[in-house]
């Protein structure tokens, strides 16, 4: 367990350090994820060394969204005053992205045949 | 009372996820219901968000290692990435940019202010990454978290029906569009439809999260 956790937090630390040193706008945890993926692909890290711990984190991720989400209480006034742009954009953008992306990929695959 | 926020978060989430297991309907999404109920409890008992967050921060701190851990499912699906390399890469760029630009410009056209524009731009990527991206570009992470979850719920609720209505039959196209648009909640729904669509959807979600977090901070300067 400690080995897996050390690897995961090690890559998180590396990602954060890189983001800070190079002043990147990409979140450090995303850089850590990309590095760990590369390390797995190149066999620097073995899947079985991190698999259990990583799956624990991924499986239980949804509870971690709650505390930041509750922060919404601080912005109640903003949401009320901007309800139409917020929800209008949310719904229309959802429809456009889903249908146009699906159509685009379908056309892309159709051409190949 | 150092543990109050942790206790409240875990207890409320536990109750709603038990409930969700029994009645799997999209609007009973346990994360969204937990956010609403905890917000109401804080309001009702006049507890400030800061004092709740003082201990609940421990839970959201785990998002860091959780995002890093997404490398494992990504690695495990590498054969699908290879098989559909072209459609996945072109699809993620197309869909990822479309999701950002359409949300940004429609909100702007409807009169949204900058805070809202920055918070809504990452709405199609997985919550964990969206929160970090929103923070980086100067949005409101809490608003982003809620909008992301709502986008996921939309995909979960009507995504498959919309794809059927639009007569999209290609399984790769269906899965990819769902993952890119509605991340985890969309993936959870389309996987019930078709296993290949589900696998491609999960990959679309992960790669769109990476793609968006790489381009959005720079793109947002152009969109502004």
Interface residues (C-beta under 8 A of the other chain):
Chain A: X5 X8 X9 X11 X12 X15 X16 X25 X26 X27 X28 X29 X30 X32 X33 X34 X36 X37 X40 X41 X47 X50 X51 X53 X54 X55 X56 X57 X58 X60 X61 X62 X63 X64 X65 X66 X67 X68 X69 X70 X71 X72 X73 X74 X75 X78 X79 X82 X84 X85 X86 X88 X89 X90 X91 X92 X93 X94 X95 X96 X97 X98 X99 X100 X101 X102 X103 X104 X105 X106 X108 X109 X110 X112
Chain B: X5 X9 X10 X12 X13 X30 X31 X32 X34 X35 X38 X39 X42 X43 X49 X52 X53 X56 X57 X59 X60 X62 X63 X64 X65 X66 X67 X68 X69 X70 X71 X72 X73 X74 X75 X76 X78 X86 X87 X90 X91 X94 X95 X98 X99 X102 X103 X104 X106 X107 X108 X110 X111 X112 X113 X115 X116 X120 X123 X124 X127 X128 X129 X131 X132 X133 X135 X136 X137 X140 X141 X142 X143 X145 X146 X147 X149 X150 X151 X154 X155 X159 X162 X163 X166 X168 X169 X170 X172 X173 X174 X176 X177 X178 X180 X181 X182 X209 X210 X213 X214 X217 X218
